[in-house]
Amino acid sequence: MEQKAGAQIGKRAFIQSLVILFILMMAAGILTLAIPAGQYTRIEVDGRETIDPASFQLIDQPEYPVWRWFIAPLEVLGSSSGLTVIVIIVVLFFAGGAFAVMDKTGTLRAFIGRIVRRYSGQKYALLWMVSLAFMFLGATLGTFEEVVLLVPVMIALSYSLGWDALVGLGMSILATNMGFSAAISNPYTLGVAQQLAGLPLFSGAWFRIIIFIAIYFIFMGFLSSYARKIDKTPSASPVHGEDSAEREKYKNMQDASFTEENPKQNRAMNFFGIFLLFIFAVMLSGPFLPAISDYALPIVGILFLIGGLGAGFISGAGGKTVWQGLIEGWGGLAPSVPLILMAASIRYIIDSGGVTDTILHAAAEPFQQLGAFPAAIVVYALALGIEFFIASGSAKAFLMIPIVLPLADLIGVTRQTAVLAYIFGDGFSNLAYPTNPVLLISLGLTVVSYPKWLRWTAKLWLWVILATVAFLGIAVAINFGPF
């Protein structure tokens, strides 16, 4: 059966997330019955609404019947945050559709193929460049699930260079995950979270670029040192025995998109590259031009869609393939809509029951005693924990960000730092947990078992956690903002 283009949410992952979010909705409803209603005074500081930490008082319990818990995902569309929810869903479909088209028409494969051909005679330069390309796609465009289709090709490339399946996984899906998590402009996590936080879209990019570079060198130190070890002693590979039969299977594998230059695909890549420059221009100018900042996310979504569709038509794959890719991409994203609405409704239920500020007041006191840095670590840990149950980054953002941000305001953690902690927690755990379908599919395409994968990546995760905790400490110390 042919793999569909773009990000596809698996049935099991969808049902699991649906059940968990429904339980959380009911738990939120029960809280409105069990906790007294309270309220902080909202004040405006530098043009944005924040909380006066000394103003908390108990109020009369608002009337909020149980039956409304069940229709909250629909009611949230008519709430004050409804327009934000709708805009984000539309933009996700625009960006997701663009990637699905480029996936279906082979433009993503051609992009990696161009790098493979250019560095084919330089083994370790190729390793560093291919990994950087995948990291860049993850960090800037939010590419992740789409890379699964390239895993077999990267495995074949790894074998042809004398390495094993782990290096092939490392320079493809693992590299993409490193970039996805060290997001520079990832529209699925960073874009959604900053929009919910009221931050200028893609603001704070200078610090995230530094993080991206640091994570890249940590990752490549791990991957290239392992590749050199396999070069020296092939039997040192944890999958040395299993690899033998696979090497024969992949030995004669030839992929035209990797071995041959395609003028039409080159033009398609150049066309999308122009729109990528426009997207980066919006990102860079947004924080400084309020007129652009207010509409940055929709503009980026439209640019993605036009660039992706245009590249698809120019690639020579044919109009039918382009529209099929778009439909498959939108079909794959469709299950995310109820998940996003249910996640957003959890905060809506708590708000409607009047207990949001009571919960914030109870949570803020112990965290204020701990300080800002431990509070940022708690946000990180919370995202890591929720990731085990809910794989969708966008749904997780709608669940966490509206609840975490007022708490961050009370404790003294900047919203930008809270968003950074969320991105770290959401991303890096994607390829560590056995509940993530992308990891399971990727491993299923290779001879690598989950226990061997976990043992192999354990040292990398340790260094990544230490580095990201250090960066959160720096973010707290410099009041990483603008706010």
C-alpha positions as CSV (number, residue, x, y, z in Angstrom):
1,M,0.0,0.0,0.0
2,E,1.4,3.4,-1.0
3,Q,2.3,5.7,1.8
4,K,0.2,8.9,1.8
5,A,1.9,12.3,1.5
6,G,2.5,14.6,4.4
7,A,1.9,14.3,8.1
8,Q,-0.5,11.4,8.8
9,I,-2.0,11.0,12.3
10,G,-2.3,7.3,13.1
11,K,-5.6,5.8,14.2
12,R,-4.2,4.5,17.5
13,A,-2.4,7.8,18.3
14,F,-5.6,9.7,17.5
15,I,-7.9,7.6,19.7
16,Q,-5.3,7.6,22.5
17,S,-5.1,11.5,22.4
18,L,-8.9,11.8,22.1
19,V,-9.5,9.6,25.2
20,I,-6.9,11.5,27.3
21,L,-8.2,14.9,26.3
22,F,-11.8,13.9,27.0
23,I,-10.7,12.7,30.5
24,L,-8.9,16.0,31.0
25,M,-12.0,17.9,29.9
26,M,-14.1,16.0,32.5
27,A,-11.4,16.6,35.1
28,A,-11.5,20.3,34.3
29,G,-15.3,20.2,34.7
30,I,-15.1,18.5,38.1
31,L,-12.6,21.2,39.2
32,T,-15.3,23.9,38.5
33,L,-17.5,22.1,41.1
34,A,-14.8,21.3,43.7
35,I,-12.8,24.6,43.8
36,P,-14.1,28.0,44.9
37,A,-14.2,30.7,42.2
38,G,-11.6,33.4,42.4
39,Q,-10.3,36.3,40.4
40,Y,-7.2,38.4,39.9
41,T,-7.4,42.0,38.5
42,R,-6.1,42.2,35.0
43,I,-4.0,45.2,34.2
44,E,-2.3,46.5,31.0
45,V,1.5,46.7,31.0
46,D,3.2,47.9,27.8
47,G,0.1,47.3,25.7
48,R,-0.5,43.7,26.9
49,E,-2.8,42.3,29.5
50,T,-1.2,40.8,32.6
51,I,-2.1,39.9,36.2
52,D,-1.8,42.1,39.3
53,P,-0.3,39.4,41.7
54,A,-1.6,41.1,44.9
55,S,-5.2,41.4,43.7
56,F,-6.6,37.8,44.2
57,Q,-10.0,37.5,45.8
58,L,-12.7,34.9,46.0
59,I,-15.9,35.6,44.0
60,D,-19.4,34.0,43.6
61,Q,-19.4,30.7,41.7
62,P,-20.7,31.3,38.2
63,E,-23.5,29.2,36.8
64,Y,-21.9,26.6,34.5
65,P,-24.0,23.4,34.1
66,V,-22.4,20.0,33.5
67,W,-23.9,19.5,30.0
68,R,-21.8,22.5,28.7
69,W,-18.6,20.5,29.5
70,F,-19.4,18.3,26.5
71,I,-20.0,21.1,24.0
72,A,-17.0,23.2,25.2
73,P,-14.9,22.3,22.1
74,L,-17.6,24.0,19.9
75,E,-18.2,26.8,22.4
76,V,-14.5,27.7,22.4
77,L,-14.9,28.8,18.8
78,G,-17.2,31.6,19.9
79,S,-15.0,32.7,22.9
80,S,-12.5,35.5,23.0
81,S,-9.8,33.1,21.8
82,G,-11.9,31.5,19.1
83,L,-10.5,33.6,16.2
84,T,-6.9,32.6,17.3
85,V,-7.9,28.9,17.3
86,I,-9.5,29.2,13.8
87,V,-6.5,31.1,12.4
88,I,-4.0,28.6,13.7
89,I,-6.0,25.6,12.4
90,V,-6.2,27.2,8.9
91,V,-2.5,28.1,8.9
92,L,-1.5,24.5,9.9
93,F,-3.6,23.2,7.0
94,F,-1.8,25.7,4.6
95,A,1.7,24.7,5.8
96,G,0.8,21.0,6.0
97,G,-0.7,21.0,2.6
98,A,2.4,22.7,1.1
99,F,4.7,20.0,2.6
100,A,2.5,17.2,1.5
101,V,2.6,18.5,-2.1
102,M,6.4,18.8,-2.1
103,D,6.5,15.3,-0.5
104,K,4.2,13.8,-3.1
105,T,5.9,15.4,-6.1
106,G,9.4,14.4,-4.9
107,T,10.8,17.9,-4.3
108,L,11.8,17.1,-0.7
109,R,13.7,14.0,-1.9
110,A,15.3,16.1,-4.7
111,F,16.5,18.6,-2.2
112,I,18.3,16.0,-0.1
113,G,19.5,14.3,-3.4
114,R,21.2,17.5,-4.5
115,I,23.2,17.6,-1.3
116,V,24.1,13.9,-1.6
117,R,25.4,14.3,-5.1
118,R,27.4,17.4,-4.2
119,Y,29.2,15.8,-1.3
120,S,29.3,12.2,-2.5
121,G,33.1,12.0,-2.5
122,Q,33.5,13.4,1.0
123,K,32.2,10.9,3.4
124,Y,32.1,12.9,6.6
125,A,31.3,16.2,5.0
126,L,28.3,14.4,3.5
127,L,27.3,13.1,6.9
128,W,27.5,16.6,8.4
129,M,25.7,18.3,5.4
130,V,22.9,15.8,5.1
131,S,22.3,16.0,8.9
132,L,22.3,19.8,8.7
133,A,19.8,19.7,5.9
134,F,17.4,17.5,7.8
135,M,17.9,19.6,11.0
136,F,17.3,22.8,9.0
137,L,14.0,21.4,7.6
138,G,12.8,20.5,11.1
139,A,13.9,23.8,12.7
140,T,12.5,26.2,10.1
141,L,9.6,24.4,8.3
142,G,8.5,22.0,11.0
143,T,9.2,19.0,8.8
144,F,9.1,15.7,10.8
145,E,6.7,13.0,9.8
146,E,7.4,13.6,6.1
147,V,11.0,12.4,6.6
148,V,9.8,8.8,7.4
149,L,9.6,8.2,3.6
150,L,13.3,9.1,3.2
151,V,14.5,6.7,6.0
152,P,15.0,3.7,3.6
153,V,17.0,5.9,1.2
154,M,19.2,7.2,4.1
155,I,19.7,3.7,5.4
156,A,20.9,2.7,1.9
157,L,23.2,5.7,1.8
158,S,24.6,4.7,5.2
159,Y,25.3,1.2,4.1
160,S,27.0,2.3,0.9
161,L,29.3,4.5,3.0
162,G,30.2,1.6,5.2
163,W,28.1,2.5,8.2
164,D,25.0,0.8,9.7
165,A,21.2,1.4,10.1
166,L,21.7,3.5,13.2
167,V,23.8,6.1,11.3
168,G,21.1,6.1,8.6
169,L,18.4,6.8,11.2
170,G,20.7,9.4,12.8
171,M,21.2,11.5,9.7
172,S,17.6,11.5,8.7
173,I,14.8,11.2,11.3
174,L,16.9,11.9,14.4
175,A,18.5,14.9,12.7
176,T,15.1,16.2,11.8
177,N,13.9,15.8,15.4
178,M,16.9,17.7,16.7
179,G,16.0,20.6,14.4
180,F,12.2,20.3,15.1
181,S,13.0,20.7,18.8
182,A,15.6,23.4,18.5
183,A,13.0,25.4,16.5
184,I,14.0,28.6,14.8
185,S,10.6,29.1,13.0
186,N,8.8,25.8,13.3
187,P,5.1,26.9,12.5
188,Y,3.6,23.8,14.2
189,T,5.1,24.3,17.7
190,L,6.8,27.7,17.9
191,G,4.3,29.6,15.7
192,V,1.3,28.2,17.5
193,A,2.8,28.7,21.0
194,Q,3.9,32.3,20.3
195,Q,0.5,33.2,18.8
196,L,-1.2,31.8,22.0
197,A,1.3,33.7,24.1
198,G,0.7,37.0,22.3
199,L,4.3,37.2,21.4
200,P,5.5,38.7,18.1
201,L,5.7,35.7,15.7
202,F,9.1,34.1,15.6
203,S,10.5,36.8,18.0
204,G,13.6,35.8,19.9
205,A,15.1,34.0,16.9
206,W,18.6,35.2,17.6
207,F,18.7,33.1,20.8
208,R,17.1,30.1,19.2
209,I,19.7,30.2,16.4
210,I,22.4,30.0,19.0
211,I,20.6,27.0,20.5
212,F,20.2,25.4,17.1
213,I,24.0,25.7,16.5
214,A,24.8,24.2,19.9
215,I,22.4,21.3,19.5
216,Y,23.8,20.7,16.0
217,F,27.4,20.4,17.3
218,I,26.3,18.2,20.2
219,F,24.3,15.9,17.8
220,M,27.1,15.7,15.2
221,G,29.7,15.1,17.9
222,F,27.6,12.1,19.0
223,L,26.8,10.8,15.4
224,S,30.2,11.3,13.8
225,S,32.1,9.8,16.7
226,Y,29.8,6.7,16.4
227,A,30.3,6.6,12.6
228,R,34.1,6.7,13.1
229,K,33.9,3.9,15.6
230,I,31.9,1.7,13.1
231,D,34.5,2.6,10.4
232,K,37.2,1.3,12.6
233,T,35.4,-1.7,14.1
234,P,32.2,-2.7,12.2
235,S,31.4,-5.4,14.8
236,A,31.0,-2.6,17.4
237,S,27.6,-1.8,15.9
238,P,24.7,-2.9,18.2
239,V,22.9,-4.1,15.0
240,H,26.0,-5.7,13.3
241,G,24.4,-9.2,13.0
242,E,21.0,-7.9,11.8
243,D,22.6,-5.6,9.3
244,S,24.2,-8.3,7.2
245,A,21.1,-9.4,5.4
246,E,19.8,-5.9,5.1
247,R,23.0,-4.7,3.4
248,E,22.3,-7.2,0.5
249,K,18.8,-6.0,0.2
250,Y,19.8,-2.3,-0.1
251,K,23.0,-2.9,-2.1
252,N,21.5,-2.4,-5.5
253,M,19.0,0.2,-4.5
254,Q,19.1,3.2,-6.9
255,D,16.9,6.2,-6.5
256,A,16.7,8.5,-9.5
257,S,16.0,11.5,-7.3
258,F,19.3,10.9,-5.5
259,T,21.5,9.8,-8.4
260,E,20.3,12.0,-11.2
261,E,19.9,15.8,-11.7
262,N,16.4,16.8,-12.5
263,P,16.1,20.3,-14.1
264,K,12.4,20.6,-13.3
265,Q,12.9,19.7,-9.6
266,N,15.8,22.2,-9.5
267,R,13.4,24.9,-10.7
268,A,10.8,23.7,-8.2
269,M,13.3,24.0,-5.4
270,N,14.4,27.4,-6.5
271,F,10.8,28.6,-6.7
272,F,10.0,27.4,-3.2
273,G,13.4,28.9,-2.1
274,I,12.1,32.3,-3.2
275,F,9.0,31.9,-1.0
276,L,11.2,30.7,1.8
277,L,13.1,34.0,1.6
278,F,9.7,35.8,1.8
279,I,8.8,33.8,4.8
280,F,12.1,34.6,6.5
281,A,11.6,38.3,5.7
282,V,8.2,38.2,7.4
283,M,9.8,36.4,10.4
284,L,12.6,39.0,10.7
285,S,10.5,42.1,10.2
286,G,7.5,40.9,12.3
287,P,9.0,41.8,15.7
288,F,9.8,45.3,14.5
289,L,6.7,46.1,12.4
290,P,3.5,45.8,14.4
291,A,1.4,45.9,11.2
292,I,3.1,42.7,10.0
293,S,3.4,41.1,13.4
294,D,-0.4,41.1,13.9
295,Y,-0.9,39.1,10.7
296,A,2.5,37.3,10.5
297,L,1.1,33.8,11.0
298,P,-1.6,34.0,8.3
299,I,1.0,35.6,5.9
300,V,3.4,32.8,6.6
301,G,0.7,30.2,6.0
302,I,-0.3,31.7,2.7
303,L,3.3,31.9,1.5
304,F,3.8,28.3,2.4
305,L,0.8,27.2,0.5
306,I,1.6,29.2,-2.7
307,G,5.2,28.2,-2.6
308,G,4.4,24.5,-2.1
309,L,1.7,24.4,-4.8
310,G,3.9,26.3,-7.2
311,A,6.8,24.1,-6.6
312,G,4.6,21.1,-7.1
313,F,3.4,22.3,-10.5
314,I,6.9,23.3,-11.6
315,S,8.3,19.9,-10.6
316,G,6.7,18.2,-13.6
317,A,4.8,15.6,-11.5
318,G,1.5,16.7,-13.0
319,G,-1.5,18.6,-11.7
320,K,-3.3,15.4,-10.6
321,T,-0.3,14.5,-8.3
322,V,-0.2,18.0,-6.9
323,W,-3.9,18.0,-5.9
324,Q,-3.7,14.5,-4.7
325,G,-0.8,15.4,-2.4
326,L,-2.7,18.4,-1.1
327,I,-5.8,16.3,-0.4
328,E,-3.7,13.6,1.3
329,G,-1.9,16.3,3.4
330,W,-5.2,17.9,4.5
331,G,-6.7,14.4,5.2
332,G,-3.8,13.5,7.4
333,L,-4.2,16.8,9.3
334,A,-8.0,16.6,9.7
335,P,-7.9,14.5,12.9
336,S,-5.8,17.2,14.5
337,V,-8.8,19.6,14.4
338,P,-10.9,17.9,17.1
339,L,-7.8,17.3,19.2
340,I,-6.9,21.1,19.0
341,L,-10.5,22.1,19.9
342,M,-10.7,19.6,22.8
343,A,-7.3,20.8,24.1
344,A,-8.4,24.5,23.9
345,S,-11.7,23.6,25.6
346,I,-9.9,22.5,28.8
347,R,-8.9,26.1,29.6
348,Y,-12.3,27.3,28.4
349,I,-14.1,25.0,30.9
350,I,-11.9,26.1,33.8
351,D,-12.4,29.8,32.8
352,S,-16.2,29.4,32.5
353,G,-16.3,27.8,36.0
354,G,-14.4,30.7,37.4
355,V,-11.6,28.6,38.9
356,T,-8.7,29.5,36.7
357,D,-7.3,32.2,38.9
358,T,-7.9,30.1,42.0
359,I,-5.7,27.4,40.6
360,L,-3.1,29.9,39.5
361,H,-3.1,31.5,43.0
362,A,-2.5,28.1,44.6
363,A,0.2,27.1,42.2
364,A,2.0,30.4,42.2
365,E,2.9,30.6,45.9
366,P,5.2,27.5,46.0
367,F,6.8,28.3,42.7
368,Q,7.5,31.9,43.8
369,Q,9.5,30.4,46.7
370,L,11.4,28.2,44.3
371,G,12.3,31.0,41.9
372,A,12.0,31.5,38.1
373,F,14.6,29.0,37.0
374,P,13.0,25.9,38.7
375,A,9.6,27.1,37.4
376,A,11.0,27.1,33.8
377,I,12.3,23.6,34.5
378,V,8.8,22.5,35.7
379,V,7.3,23.7,32.4
380,Y,9.9,21.7,30.5
381,A,9.2,18.6,32.6
382,L,5.4,19.1,32.2
383,A,5.8,19.1,28.4
384,L,8.0,16.0,28.6
385,G,5.4,14.2,30.6
386,I,2.4,15.2,28.5
387,E,4.3,14.2,25.3
388,F,4.1,10.6,26.5
389,F,0.3,10.7,26.1
390,I,-0.4,13.3,23.5
391,A,2.0,13.3,20.5
392,S,0.4,16.3,18.6
393,G,2.5,19.4,19.3
394,S,-0.3,21.8,18.3
395,A,-2.8,20.2,20.5
396,K,-0.3,20.2,23.4
397,A,0.3,23.9,22.8
398,F,-3.4,24.6,23.2
399,L,-3.5,22.5,26.3
400,M,-0.4,23.9,28.0
401,I,0.3,27.4,26.9
402,P,-2.9,29.2,28.1
403,I,-2.5,27.6,31.5
404,V,1.3,28.0,31.9
405,L,1.6,31.6,30.7
406,P,-0.4,33.3,33.5
407,L,1.6,31.3,36.0
408,A,4.8,32.4,34.3
409,D,3.6,36.0,34.5
410,L,3.0,35.6,38.3
411,I,6.3,33.9,39.0
412,G,8.5,36.2,36.9
413,V,9.4,33.9,34.0
414,T,9.1,35.7,30.7
415,R,6.5,34.3,28.3
416,Q,9.3,33.7,25.7
417,T,11.2,31.5,28.2
418,A,8.0,29.6,29.0
419,V,7.4,29.0,25.2
420,L,11.1,27.8,24.9
421,A,10.6,25.3,27.7
422,Y,7.5,24.0,26.0
423,I,9.2,23.6,22.7
424,F,12.1,21.7,24.3
425,G,9.7,19.4,26.1
426,D,7.5,18.8,23.2
427,G,10.2,18.1,20.7
428,F,13.2,16.2,22.1
429,S,11.0,13.5,23.6
430,N,9.4,12.6,20.2
431,L,12.1,10.0,19.4
432,A,12.5,8.7,22.9
433,Y,9.0,7.5,23.8
434,P,7.6,4.2,22.4
435,T,4.2,5.9,22.2
436,N,5.3,8.1,19.2
437,P,4.1,6.6,15.9
438,V,6.9,8.3,13.9
439,L,9.6,6.5,15.9
440,L,7.8,3.2,15.7
441,I,7.3,3.5,11.9
442,S,10.9,4.5,11.4
443,L,12.3,1.6,13.4
444,G,9.9,-0.7,11.6
445,L,11.6,0.2,8.3
446,T,15.0,-1.0,9.8
447,V,16.5,-3.8,11.8
448,V,16.8,-1.6,14.9
449,S,14.6,-2.6,17.9
450,Y,13.3,0.0,20.3
451,P,15.5,-1.2,23.3
452,K,18.6,-1.0,21.1
453,W,17.5,2.5,19.8
454,L,17.0,3.7,23.4
455,R,20.4,2.4,24.5
456,W,22.1,4.0,21.5
457,T,20.5,7.4,22.0
458,A,20.6,7.5,25.8
459,K,23.9,9.4,25.9
460,L,22.7,11.9,23.3
461,W,19.5,12.6,25.3
462,L,21.6,13.2,28.4
463,W,23.7,15.8,26.7
464,V,20.7,17.4,25.1
465,I,18.8,17.6,28.4
466,L,21.9,19.2,30.1
467,A,22.3,21.7,27.2
468,T,18.6,22.7,27.1
469,V,18.5,23.1,30.9
470,A,21.5,25.4,30.7
471,F,19.9,27.4,27.9
472,L,16.7,27.8,30.0
473,G,18.9,29.0,32.8
474,I,20.5,31.6,30.5
475,A,17.0,32.6,29.2
476,V,15.9,33.2,32.8
477,A,19.1,35.2,33.6
478,I,18.7,37.5,30.6
479,N,14.9,37.9,30.8
480,F,14.6,36.4,27.3
481,G,11.9,38.4,25.7
482,P,10.6,40.8,24.5
483,F,8.4,39.7,27.4
